[in-house]
Amino acid sequence: MYSNVGFGLLGHAVETVSGKELCTYLKEAIFDPLGLSTAGVNLAVNETPGVAKRYFYGSQKLPDYDSETPAA
């Protein structure tokens, strides 16, 4: 079952073992080797071409924001 807390703990574990921030680790270990040049975590919607916009209840656009728990 999906759990924000579970993914947050997984992200913390990855950071602890790798010694890198989660976003950096994912880019270097997964996205880059697979050729996923436009994949990422906490991408700035208004600054990154092709990134899906965030919406609240279907019609209200949300501003860019960073999550304190990017794994979640």
Biopython code that builds the backbone (N, CA, C, O; Angstrom):
import numpy as np
from Bio.PDB.StructureBuilder import StructureBuilder

atoms = [
    (1, "MET", "N", (0.851, -1.167, 0.000)),
    (1, "MET", "CA", (0.000, 0.000, 0.000)),
    (1, "MET", "C", (0.906, 1.242, 0.000)),
    (1, "MET", "O", (1.914, 1.274, 0.706)),
    (2, "TYR", "N", (0.550, 2.250, -0.781)),
    (2, "TYR", "CA", (1.340, 3.479, -0.858)),
    (2, "TYR", "C", (1.337, 4.205, 0.477)),
    (2, "TYR", "O", (0.318, 4.270, 1.164)),
    (3, "SER", "N", (2.483, 4.742, 0.828)),
    (3, "SER", "CA", (2.607, 5.486, 2.074)),
    (3, "SER", "C", (3.651, 6.579, 1.911)),
    (3, "SER", "O", (4.804, 6.287, 1.592)),
    (4, "ASN", "N", (3.264, 7.849, 2.126)),
    (4, "ASN", "CA", (4.234, 8.942, 2.094)),
    (4, "ASN", "C", (5.342, 8.702, 3.108)),
    (4, "ASN", "O", (6.513, 8.952, 2.823)),
    (5, "VAL", "N", (4.975, 8.217, 4.297)),
    (5, "VAL", "CA", (5.972, 7.964, 5.332)),
    (5, "VAL", "C", (6.945, 6.881, 4.863)),
    (5, "VAL", "O", (8.153, 7.007, 5.066)),
    (6, "GLY", "N", (6.439, 5.837, 4.248)),
    (6, "GLY", "CA", (7.289, 4.758, 3.752)),
    (6, "GLY", "C", (8.275, 5.254, 2.705)),
    (6, "GLY", "O", (9.455, 4.906, 2.752)),
    (7, "PHE", "N", (7.808, 6.059, 1.766)),
    (7, "PHE", "CA", (8.699, 6.588, 0.742)),
    (7, "PHE", "C", (9.667, 7.605, 1.329)),
    (7, "PHE", "O", (10.807, 7.708, 0.877)),
    (8, "GLY", "N", (9.224, 8.355, 2.330)),
    (8, "GLY", "CA", (10.122, 9.280, 3.015)),
    (8, "GLY", "C", (11.252, 8.534, 3.702)),
    (8, "GLY", "O", (12.407, 8.955, 3.633)),
    (9, "LEU", "N", (10.928, 7.423, 4.369)),
    (9, "LEU", "CA", (11.954, 6.601, 5.017)),
    (9, "LEU", "C", (12.888, 5.970, 3.994)),
    (9, "LEU", "O", (14.096, 5.887, 4.218)),
    (10, "LEU", "N", (12.331, 5.527, 2.875)),
    (10, "LEU", "CA", (13.161, 4.965, 1.807)),
    (10, "LEU", "C", (14.133, 6.018, 1.283)),
    (10, "LEU", "O", (15.311, 5.725, 1.081)),
    (11, "GLY", "N", (13.655, 7.228, 1.065)),
    (11, "GLY", "CA", (14.520, 8.312, 0.612)),
    (11, "GLY", "C", (15.631, 8.591, 1.606)),
    (11, "GLY", "O", (16.779, 8.804, 1.217)),
    (12, "HIS", "N", (15.291, 8.591, 2.890)),
    (12, "HIS", "CA", (16.295, 8.822, 3.933)),
    (12, "HIS", "C", (17.334, 7.702, 3.923)),
    (12, "HIS", "O", (18.529, 7.963, 4.063)),
    (13, "ALA", "N", (16.887, 6.465, 3.759)),
    (13, "ALA", "CA", (17.809, 5.329, 3.709)),
    (13, "ALA", "C", (18.758, 5.443, 2.519)),
    (13, "ALA", "O", (19.956, 5.199, 2.660)),
    (14, "VAL", "N", (18.237, 5.810, 1.354)),
    (14, "VAL", "CA", (19.075, 5.985, 0.161)),
    (14, "VAL", "C", (20.116, 7.074, 0.408)),
    (14, "VAL", "O", (21.283, 6.904, 0.054)),
    (15, "GLU", "N", (19.708, 8.187, 1.011)),
    (15, "GLU", "CA", (20.647, 9.270, 1.296)),
    (15, "GLU", "C", (21.724, 8.836, 2.285)),
    (15, "GLU", "O", (22.896, 9.176, 2.124)),
    (16, "THR", "N", (21.323, 8.084, 3.305)),
    (16, "THR", "CA", (22.272, 7.633, 4.320)),
    (16, "THR", "C", (23.298, 6.670, 3.735)),
    (16, "THR", "O", (24.493, 6.800, 4.000)),
    (17, "VAL", "N", (22.846, 5.715, 2.949)),
    (17, "VAL", "CA", (23.748, 4.708, 2.376)),
    (17, "VAL", "C", (24.626, 5.296, 1.276)),
    (17, "VAL", "O", (25.820, 5.001, 1.209)),
    (18, "SER", "N", (24.037, 6.131, 0.407)),
    (18, "SER", "CA", (24.790, 6.669, -0.732)),
    (18, "SER", "C", (25.649, 7.869, -0.343)),
    (18, "SER", "O", (26.643, 8.158, -1.009)),
    (19, "GLY", "N", (25.275, 8.569, 0.726)),
    (19, "GLY", "CA", (25.987, 9.790, 1.107)),
    (19, "GLY", "C", (25.670, 10.971, 0.213)),
    (19, "GLY", "O", (26.384, 11.974, 0.225)),
    (20, "LYS", "N", (24.587, 10.855, -0.575)),
    (20, "LYS", "CA", (24.190, 11.924, -1.498)),
    (20, "LYS", "C", (22.739, 12.289, -1.257)),
    (20, "LYS", "O", (21.964, 11.485, -0.739)),
    (21, "GLU", "N", (22.372, 13.516, -1.637)),
    (21, "GLU", "CA", (20.958, 13.889, -1.589)),
    (21, "GLU", "C", (20.190, 12.984, -2.536)),
    (21, "GLU", "O", (20.719, 12.562, -3.565)),
    (22, "LEU", "N", (18.949, 12.687, -2.194)),
    (22, "LEU", "CA", (18.143, 11.763, -2.989)),
    (22, "LEU", "C", (18.061, 12.183, -4.450)),
    (22, "LEU", "O", (18.231, 11.352, -5.342)),
    (23, "CYS", "N", (17.803, 13.462, -4.705)),
    (23, "CYS", "CA", (17.663, 13.946, -6.083)),
    (23, "CYS", "C", (18.943, 13.701, -6.880)),
    (23, "CYS", "O", (18.883, 13.297, -8.041)),
    (24, "THR", "N", (20.086, 13.941, -6.267)),
    (24, "THR", "CA", (21.373, 13.725, -6.929)),
    (24, "THR", "C", (21.591, 12.246, -7.182)),
    (24, "THR", "O", (22.009, 11.860, -8.273)),
    (25, "TYR", "N", (21.316, 11.421, -6.197)),
    (25, "TYR", "CA", (21.494, 9.974, -6.355)),
    (25, "TYR", "C", (20.619, 9.431, -7.487)),
    (25, "TYR", "O", (21.096, 8.682, -8.339)),
    (26, "LEU", "N", (19.346, 9.806, -7.493)),
    (26, "LEU", "CA", (18.445, 9.321, -8.536)),
    (26, "LEU", "C", (18.933, 9.727, -9.928)),
    (26, "LEU", "O", (18.896, 8.926, -10.862)),
    (27, "LYS", "N", (19.390, 10.974, -10.059)),
    (27, "LYS", "CA", (19.884, 11.444, -11.357)),
    (27, "LYS", "C", (21.092, 10.634, -11.802)),
    (27, "LYS", "O", (21.139, 10.162, -12.938)),
    (28, "GLU", "N", (22.072, 10.467, -10.912)),
    (28, "GLU", "CA", (23.320, 9.797, -11.271)),
    (28, "GLU", "C", (23.178, 8.279, -11.420)),
    (28, "GLU", "O", (23.801, 7.686, -12.301)),
    (29, "ALA", "N", (22.374, 7.652, -10.578)),
    (29, "ALA", "CA", (22.293, 6.189, -10.558)),
    (29, "ALA", "C", (21.179, 5.610, -11.419)),
    (29, "ALA", "O", (21.249, 4.455, -11.837)),
    (30, "ILE", "N", (20.150, 6.414, -11.685)),
    (30, "ILE", "CA", (18.999, 5.857, -12.415)),
    (30, "ILE", "C", (18.684, 6.635, -13.687)),
    (30, "ILE", "O", (18.703, 6.070, -14.781)),
    (31, "PHE", "N", (18.394, 7.924, -13.550)),
    (31, "PHE", "CA", (17.934, 8.691, -14.709)),
    (31, "PHE", "C", (18.990, 8.786, -15.808)),
    (31, "PHE", "O", (18.704, 8.484, -16.967)),
    (32, "ASP", "N", (20.216, 9.205, -15.453)),
    (32, "ASP", "CA", (21.272, 9.365, -16.466)),
    (32, "ASP", "C", (21.631, 8.057, -17.159)),
    (32, "ASP", "O", (21.697, 8.034, -18.388)),
    (33, "PRO", "N", (21.872, 6.944, -16.417)),
    (33, "PRO", "CA", (22.204, 5.690, -17.100)),
    (33, "PRO", "C", (21.108, 5.189, -18.045)),
    (33, "PRO", "O", (21.396, 4.514, -19.033)),
    (34, "LEU", "N", (19.870, 5.520, -17.741)),
    (34, "LEU", "CA", (18.757, 5.101, -18.600)),
    (34, "LEU", "C", (18.466, 6.096, -19.722)),
    (34, "LEU", "O", (17.575, 5.872, -20.541)),
    (35, "GLY", "N", (19.224, 7.197, -19.756)),
    (35, "GLY", "CA", (19.021, 8.197, -20.798)),
    (35, "GLY", "C", (17.787, 9.057, -20.575)),
    (35, "GLY", "O", (17.256, 9.643, -21.518)),
    (36, "LEU", "N", (17.331, 9.135, -19.335)),
    (36, "LEU", "CA", (16.135, 9.918, -19.006)),
    (36, "LEU", "C", (16.548, 11.348, -18.683)),
    (36, "LEU", "O", (16.532, 11.769, -17.526)),
    (37, "SER", "N", (16.914, 12.077, -19.710)),
    (37, "SER", "CA", (17.490, 13.408, -19.526)),
    (37, "SER", "C", (16.495, 14.449, -19.011)),
    (37, "SER", "O", (16.910, 15.493, -18.508)),
    (38, "THR", "N", (15.207, 14.188, -19.125)),
    (38, "THR", "CA", (14.221, 15.155, -18.648)),
    (38, "THR", "C", (13.529, 14.696, -17.374)),
    (38, "THR", "O", (12.609, 15.362, -16.899)),
    (39, "ALA", "N", (13.957, 13.562, -16.810)),
    (39, "ALA", "CA", (13.365, 13.064, -15.566)),
    (39, "ALA", "C", (14.042, 13.733, -14.381)),
    (39, "ALA", "O", (15.209, 14.117, -14.458)),
    (40, "GLY", "N", (13.309, 13.870, -13.292)),
    (40, "GLY", "CA", (13.897, 14.463, -12.104)),
    (40, "GLY", "C", (12.912, 14.536, -10.970)),
    (40, "GLY", "O", (11.760, 14.120, -11.092)),
    (41, "VAL", "N", (13.385, 15.075, -9.859)),
    (41, "VAL", "CA", (12.577, 15.224, -8.655)),
    (41, "VAL", "C", (12.554, 16.705, -8.307)),
    (41, "VAL", "O", (13.584, 17.376, -8.372)),
    (42, "ASN", "N", (11.393, 17.212, -7.940)),
    (42, "ASN", "CA", (11.233, 18.629, -7.584)),
    (42, "ASN", "C", (11.684, 19.564, -8.705)),
    (42, "ASN", "O", (12.336, 20.576, -8.450)),
    (43, "LEU", "N", (11.336, 19.223, -9.941)),
    (43, "LEU", "CA", (11.672, 20.094, -11.062)),
    (43, "LEU", "C", (10.824, 21.362, -11.009)),
    (43, "LEU", "O", (9.637, 21.310, -10.688)),
    (44, "ALA", "N", (11.428, 22.478, -11.319)),
    (44, "ALA", "CA", (10.691, 23.743, -11.350)),
    (44, "ALA", "C", (9.771, 23.741, -12.568)),
    (44, "ALA", "O", (10.235, 23.765, -13.708)),
    (45, "VAL", "N", (8.480, 23.712, -12.319)),
    (45, "VAL", "CA", (7.493, 23.601, -13.389)),
    (45, "VAL", "C", (7.628, 24.724, -14.404)),
    (45, "VAL", "O", (7.571, 24.479, -15.609)),
    (46, "ASN", "N", (7.803, 25.934, -13.939)),
    (46, "ASN", "CA", (7.845, 27.074, -14.844)),
    (46, "ASN", "C", (9.197, 27.241, -15.535)),
    (46, "ASN", "O", (9.310, 28.033, -16.470)),
    (47, "GLU", "N", (10.217, 26.517, -15.096)),
    (47, "GLU", "CA", (11.557, 26.659, -15.667)),
    (47, "GLU", "C", (12.010, 25.445, -16.452)),
    (47, "GLU", "O", (13.057, 25.497, -17.097)),
    (48, "THR", "N", (11.262, 24.359, -16.421)),
    (48, "THR", "CA", (11.672, 23.114, -17.065)),
    (48, "THR", "C", (10.667, 22.741, -18.142)),
    (48, "THR", "O", (9.523, 22.405, -17.835)),
    (49, "PRO", "N", (11.086, 22.798, -19.406)),
    (49, "PRO", "CA", (10.168, 22.436, -20.492)),
    (49, "PRO", "C", (9.660, 20.999, -20.364)),
    (49, "PRO", "O", (10.418, 20.095, -20.013)),
    (50, "GLY", "N", (8.395, 20.800, -20.645)),
    (50, "GLY", "CA", (7.820, 19.464, -20.667)),
    (50, "GLY", "C", (7.352, 18.932, -19.328)),
    (50, "GLY", "O", (6.830, 17.819, -19.266)),
    (51, "VAL", "N", (7.521, 19.687, -18.257)),
    (51, "VAL", "CA", (7.097, 19.226, -16.946)),
    (51, "VAL", "C", (5.604, 19.506, -16.770)),
    (51, "VAL", "O", (5.121, 20.600, -17.061)),
    (52, "ALA", "N", (4.894, 18.495, -16.291)),
    (52, "ALA", "CA", (3.451, 18.649, -16.087)),
    (52, "ALA", "C", (3.172, 19.693, -15.016)),
    (52, "ALA", "O", (3.869, 19.757, -14.003)),
    (53, "LYS", "N", (2.165, 20.497, -15.242)),
    (53, "LYS", "CA", (1.762, 21.520, -14.282)),
    (53, "LYS", "C", (1.002, 20.866, -13.126)),
    (53, "LYS", "O", (0.337, 19.846, -13.305)),
    (54, "ARG", "N", (1.110, 21.453, -11.969)),
    (54, "ARG", "CA", (0.396, 20.944, -10.800)),
    (54, "ARG", "C", (-0.922, 21.690, -10.663)),
    (54, "ARG", "O", (-0.988, 22.908, -10.822)),
    (55, "TYR", "N", (-1.967, 20.929, -10.364)),
    (55, "TYR", "CA", (-3.298, 21.520, -10.224)),
    (55, "TYR", "C", (-3.909, 21.125, -8.893)),
    (55, "TYR", "O", (-3.591, 20.078, -8.329)),
    (56, "PHE", "N", (-4.791, 21.979, -8.404)),
    (56, "PHE", "CA", (-5.538, 21.728, -7.185)),
    (56, "PHE", "C", (-6.993, 21.569, -7.572)),
    (56, "PHE", "O", (-7.595, 22.496, -8.113)),
    (57, "TYR", "N", (-7.554, 20.431, -7.309)),
    (57, "TYR", "CA", (-8.948, 20.137, -7.656)),
    (57, "TYR", "C", (-9.267, 20.431, -9.113)),
    (57, "TYR", "O", (-10.325, 20.979, -9.424)),
    (58, "GLY", "N", (-8.357, 20.069, -10.000)),
    (58, "GLY", "CA", (-8.640, 20.079, -11.416)),
    (58, "GLY", "C", (-8.486, 21.362, -12.190)),
    (58, "GLY", "O", (-8.228, 21.304, -13.393)),
    (59, "SER", "N", (-8.629, 22.528, -11.567)),
    (59, "SER", "CA", (-8.590, 23.733, -12.382)),
    (59, "SER", "C", (-7.659, 24.829, -11.867)),
    (59, "SER", "O", (-7.188, 25.649, -12.655)),
    (60, "GLN", "N", (-7.390, 24.859, -10.594)),
    (60, "GLN", "CA", (-6.547, 25.908, -10.038)),
    (60, "GLN", "C", (-5.080, 25.482, -10.106)),
    (60, "GLN", "O", (-4.686, 24.501, -9.474)),
    (61, "LYS", "N", (-4.265, 26.227, -10.882)),
    (61, "LYS", "CA", (-2.845, 25.903, -10.989)),
    (61, "LYS", "C", (-2.136, 26.220, -9.686)),
    (61, "LYS", "O", (-2.401, 27.244, -9.057)),
    (62, "LEU", "N", (-1.233, 25.335, -9.283)),
    (62, "LEU", "CA", (-0.432, 25.548, -8.088)),
    (62, "LEU", "C", (0.920, 26.140, -8.467)),
    (62, "LEU", "O", (1.447, 25.821, -9.533)),
    (63, "PRO", "N", (1.487, 26.984, -7.631)),
    (63, "PRO", "CA", (2.816, 27.539, -7.909)),
    (63, "PRO", "C", (3.886, 26.460, -7.710)),
    (63, "PRO", "O", (3.630, 25.422, -7.101)),
    (64, "ASP", "N", (5.083, 26.722, -8.231)),
    (64, "ASP", "CA", (6.207, 25.816, -7.989)),
    (64, "ASP", "C", (6.480, 25.725, -6.501)),
    (64, "ASP", "O", (6.334, 26.706, -5.771)),
    (65, "TYR", "N", (6.870, 24.564, -6.062)),
    (65, "TYR", "CA", (7.263, 24.391, -4.670)),
    (65, "TYR", "C", (8.183, 23.187, -4.571)),
    (65, "TYR", "O", (8.117, 22.278, -5.399)),
    (66, "ASP", "N", (9.033, 23.180, -3.569)),
    (66, "ASP", "CA", (9.884, 22.041, -3.273)),
    (66, "ASP", "C", (9.276, 21.303, -2.101)),
    (66, "ASP", "O", (8.704, 21.909, -1.195)),
    (67, "SER", "N", (9.404, 20.012, -2.127)),
    (67, "SER", "CA", (8.909, 19.195, -1.037)),
    (67, "SER", "C", (10.049, 18.886, -0.074)),
    (67, "SER", "O", (11.177, 18.636, -0.499)),
    (68, "GLU", "N", (9.758, 18.905, 1.205)),
    (68, "GLU", "CA", (10.765, 18.527, 2.187)),
    (68, "GLU", "C", (10.977, 17.025, 2.192)),
    (68, "GLU", "O", (11.957, 16.538, 2.754)),
    (69, "THR", "N", (10.066, 16.287, 1.571)),
    (69, "THR", "CA", (10.185, 14.832, 1.474)),
    (69, "THR", "C", (10.051, 14.432, 0.002)),
    (69, "THR", "O", (9.010, 13.916, -0.406)),
    (70, "PRO", "N", (11.104, 14.669, -0.803)),
    (70, "PRO", "CA", (11.001, 14.407, -2.243)),
    (70, "PRO", "C", (10.711, 12.961, -2.600)),
    (70, "PRO", "O", (10.118, 12.697, -3.645)),
    (71, "ALA", "N", (11.115, 12.016, -1.757)),
    (71, "ALA", "CA", (10.811, 10.613, -2.061)),
    (71, "ALA", "C", (9.324, 10.355, -2.000)),
    (71, "ALA", "O", (8.807, 9.506, -2.725)),
    (72, "ALA", "N", (8.627, 11.086, -1.133)),
    (72, "ALA", "CA", (7.184, 10.903, -0.995)),
    (72, "ALA", "C", (6.449, 11.640, -2.102)),
    (72, "ALA", "O", (5.219, 11.605, -2.156)),
]
sb = StructureBuilder()
sb.init_structure("model")
sb.init_model(0)
sb.init_chain("A")
sb.init_seg("    ")
for serial, (resi, resn, name, xyz) in enumerate(atoms, 1):
    if name == "N":
        sb.init_residue(resn, " ", resi, " ")
    sb.init_atom(name, np.array(xyz, "f"), 0.0, 1.0, " ", f" {name:<3s}", serial, name[0])
structure = sb.get_structure()
